[in-house]
Every structure is written in C-alpha cells, then in structure tokens.
Amino acid sequence: MSTDNASWQGHPTLVRLQDEPPEWRYGDLRIRRYRAADHGVVLALHQKGLAQVGLRPGDGVYYDHDFFQMEDIYLRNNGEFLIGELDRRIVAMGGLRRADLIPGGRARAYGGYAPGAPALDAAEMVRLRVLPAVQRRGYGTALVQALEERATEYGYRILRADTTELQTPALALYSKFGWTETRRESIGGIVNIYIQKLMR
C-alpha cells in the first residue's frame, strides 16, 4: 500500500509499504515497528538524544521507565513504537501511546503505569529521536507523519506531546505539522512545553 504524502522542502516522500506490521520507506530510511531485540540500541539513542540538550537522570524531566515496558505501554494498548533504520542500523525512533497510561508533569520522572480507560480519546507522541550524525535529513518529519497516520487509524481525537525549551528543533518540527502550545511548566529549572493537535 502506498501513501501519497506531500514532500517537505525537497525531501523524499513517505511511502507506506505495508499495513500490519506497519512499514514505510522515506528515501533510504526504512521505518518499521519496534522489536524486543531493538531495546538496547533504542535506549541508548534515547539517552544520547536527551544528553544532547543537557537533560539527565534526576533533573525531574528525564525518565526512561517506559523503555522497560514497551509491549504494555506501546504495542498492546492501541499505541505504536517505530524505528528508523539506515542499512539495518537504528538511527531514529518515535512512539505513540495512550495519554491515560503515564502520569503527566513531574510525576512521570518517578515512574508510573496504569491500564487505560476503555475509550480511545487522547494519545501522546513521545520519544522522537534522531541520531545526531543524521539529523537535518527529514527523518524526524517522516516519523511524525507515520505516527500521525497511526493515530488516525486508531481513531484518536487529539494528540499531545511535550518537549523542553532546550529542544528547539523538536518545537519547530511539531509547529510545521500544526501542533499548538497549550501551557508551560517549570520543572527543576527546565521549562517544559506542552503542545497538542486535534485530529478530528
């Protein structure tokens, strides 16, 4: 199956290769569903991405407990976690999870997971990371497109995300897709910015 999505500023077009498990092609990048064997590389990419903007364990914003519950949080509860590969090497990732599964704000840094409510309403787009060596190639754009496509397929009404004031490329990327800021919160001296997008 092919999806004719618009090309962004000369970058390739995202093409859907198959429905389940989902897979896309974006130029030389292959986007596919996370597998358990990816765990170590995915966790390292997450840590590298946050370290790039100065976030680290104990700052009240950084957390990684969801990486140890990938199936429950992302893959078994109307969510998704996608991997971007170049020559079979993981260079990008991003997730979609029900917004009612993980606590918000400061509470997230201390862990937490609860089964979601029965109605699908809001999802969070999270863990959007691109390896520094391959940034600025449109891979973040491709992941956002693919995750929004999955959110539409699940029937979510609204998408939410948060990032920090330090992560200006992420803010610019979300803005390009029509996300809007809803509020800001200072956590341990770091300004966390909450954004959302209405899907229907």
C-alpha positions as CSV (number, residue, x, y, z in Angstrom):
1,M,0.0,0.0,0.0
2,S,1.3,3.5,-0.9
3,T,0.5,6.7,0.8
4,D,1.0,9.8,-1.3
5,N,2.1,12.3,1.4
6,A,3.4,15.6,0.4
7,S,7.2,16.1,0.0
8,W,8.7,18.5,2.5
9,Q,11.1,21.1,1.1
10,G,12.8,18.8,-1.4
11,H,12.9,15.8,1.0
12,P,11.6,12.3,-0.2
13,T,8.0,11.3,0.1
14,L,6.9,8.9,2.9
15,V,5.6,5.7,1.3
16,R,3.6,3.1,3.2
17,L,4.8,-0.3,2.2
18,Q,2.5,-2.5,4.4
19,D,-0.3,-2.1,6.9
20,E,0.5,-4.7,9.6
21,P,3.0,-4.7,11.0
22,P,3.3,-1.1,9.6
23,E,6.3,-0.3,7.5
24,W,7.2,2.8,5.4
25,R,10.1,4.0,3.2
26,Y,11.4,7.5,3.3
27,G,14.2,7.7,0.8
28,D,16.9,5.4,2.2
29,L,15.2,5.3,5.6
30,R,13.1,2.2,6.5
31,I,10.5,2.8,9.2
32,R,9.2,-0.3,11.0
33,R,7.7,-1.4,14.3
34,Y,9.9,-1.8,17.3
35,R,11.0,-5.4,18.2
36,A,12.3,-6.6,21.6
37,A,15.8,-7.1,20.1
38,D,16.0,-3.3,19.5
39,H,15.8,-2.5,23.2
40,G,19.5,-1.7,23.9
41,V,20.0,0.4,20.8
42,V,16.7,2.3,21.3
43,L,17.5,3.1,25.0
44,A,21.0,4.3,24.0
45,L,19.5,6.6,21.3
46,H,17.1,8.0,23.8
47,Q,19.9,8.7,26.3
48,K,22.1,10.3,23.6
49,G,19.2,12.5,22.4
50,L,18.5,13.9,25.9
51,A,22.2,14.4,26.7
52,Q,22.5,16.4,23.5
53,V,20.3,19.1,25.1
54,G,21.6,18.7,28.6
55,L,18.8,16.6,30.1
56,R,19.9,13.8,32.5
57,P,18.6,11.5,35.2
58,G,17.4,13.3,38.4
59,D,16.5,16.6,36.7
60,G,12.8,15.9,37.1
61,V,12.2,15.9,33.4
62,Y,14.3,12.9,32.3
63,Y,12.7,9.5,32.7
64,D,13.1,6.1,30.9
65,H,10.9,3.6,32.8
66,D,8.6,3.2,29.7
67,F,11.5,1.6,27.8
68,F,11.2,-1.4,30.1
69,Q,7.5,-1.8,29.4
70,M,7.5,-1.3,25.7
71,E,4.9,-4.0,24.9
72,D,2.5,-3.0,27.6
73,I,2.7,0.7,27.1
74,Y,3.1,1.0,23.3
75,L,2.3,-2.2,21.5
76,R,-0.6,-3.8,23.4
77,N,-2.6,-0.7,24.3
78,N,-3.6,1.0,21.0
79,G,-0.2,2.6,20.6
80,E,2.9,2.2,18.4
81,F,6.6,2.5,18.6
82,L,8.5,3.0,15.3
83,I,12.2,2.5,14.4
84,G,14.0,4.2,11.6
85,E,16.8,2.2,10.0
86,L,19.6,3.1,7.6
87,D,21.4,0.0,6.3
88,R,19.9,-2.0,9.2
89,R,21.3,0.4,11.7
90,I,18.8,2.2,14.0
91,V,19.1,5.9,13.6
92,A,15.7,7.3,14.6
93,M,12.6,6.4,16.6
94,G,9.3,7.7,17.9
95,G,6.4,6.4,19.9
96,L,2.6,6.8,20.2
97,R,0.9,5.9,23.5
98,R,-2.4,6.4,25.2
99,A,-2.3,9.6,27.2
100,D,-4.0,7.9,30.2
101,L,-1.3,5.3,30.7
102,I,1.5,7.5,32.0
103,P,1.2,10.3,34.6
104,G,2.0,13.8,33.5
105,G,4.4,16.6,34.5
106,R,6.7,15.9,37.4
107,A,5.1,12.6,38.3
108,R,6.5,11.0,35.2
109,A,10.0,11.2,36.3
110,Y,9.2,8.9,39.2
111,G,7.6,6.1,37.2
112,G,4.1,5.0,36.8
113,Y,1.9,3.0,34.5
114,A,-1.8,2.1,34.7
115,P,-4.1,0.3,32.3
116,G,-6.0,2.8,30.2
117,A,-9.7,3.7,30.1
118,P,-11.8,1.8,27.6
119,A,-12.5,4.8,25.3
120,L,-9.8,6.0,22.8
121,D,-9.5,9.8,23.0
122,A,-6.0,11.2,23.5
123,A,-2.6,9.8,22.6
124,E,0.9,11.2,23.3
125,M,3.6,11.3,20.7
126,V,6.8,10.7,22.5
127,R,10.5,9.6,22.3
128,L,11.1,11.3,18.9
129,R,14.8,10.9,18.5
130,V,17.2,11.1,15.5
131,L,20.9,10.2,15.8
132,P,22.9,13.5,15.7
133,A,25.0,12.3,12.8
134,V,21.9,12.0,10.5
135,Q,19.9,14.9,11.7
136,R,18.5,17.5,9.2
137,R,17.6,14.9,6.6
138,G,13.9,14.9,7.2
139,Y,13.8,11.7,9.3
140,G,12.0,13.4,12.2
141,T,9.4,14.7,9.7
142,A,8.9,11.2,8.4
143,L,8.4,9.7,11.9
144,V,5.9,12.4,12.8
145,Q,3.9,11.7,9.6
146,A,4.0,8.0,10.2
147,L,2.9,8.3,13.9
148,E,0.1,10.7,13.0
149,E,-1.1,8.2,10.4
150,R,-1.2,5.5,13.0
151,A,-3.1,7.8,15.4
152,T,-5.7,8.4,12.7
153,E,-6.0,4.7,12.1
154,Y,-6.6,4.1,15.8
155,G,-9.2,6.8,15.9
156,Y,-7.6,9.2,18.4
157,R,-9.3,12.6,18.7
158,I,-6.3,14.5,20.0
159,L,-2.6,14.1,20.0
160,R,-0.4,15.6,22.8
161,A,3.3,15.9,23.3
162,D,5.7,17.8,25.5
163,T,9.3,18.9,25.0
164,T,11.6,21.4,26.6
165,E,12.6,24.9,25.8
166,L,16.0,23.5,25.0
167,Q,14.7,21.3,22.2
168,T,14.1,24.0,19.6
169,P,14.3,21.6,16.6
170,A,11.5,19.5,18.1
171,L,9.4,22.6,18.6
172,A,9.9,23.7,15.1
173,L,9.1,20.2,13.7
174,Y,5.8,20.0,15.6
175,S,4.9,23.5,14.7
176,K,5.3,22.6,11.0
177,F,2.6,19.9,11.5
178,G,0.1,22.3,13.0
179,W,0.7,21.5,16.7
180,T,-0.1,24.3,19.1
181,E,1.3,25.2,22.6
182,T,-1.2,24.7,25.5
183,R,0.9,25.5,28.5
184,R,4.4,25.7,30.1
185,E,5.7,24.3,33.4
186,S,9.0,24.8,35.1
187,I,10.4,21.6,36.4
188,G,13.8,21.8,38.3
189,G,14.6,25.0,36.4
190,I,13.8,23.4,33.0
191,V,10.8,24.8,31.1
192,N,8.6,22.0,29.8
193,I,6.3,23.0,26.9
194,Y,3.1,21.1,26.3
195,I,1.6,21.0,22.8
196,Q,-1.3,19.3,21.1
197,K,-3.0,18.7,17.8
198,L,-6.7,18.0,17.1
199,M,-7.1,15.0,14.7
200,R,-10.9,15.2,14.2
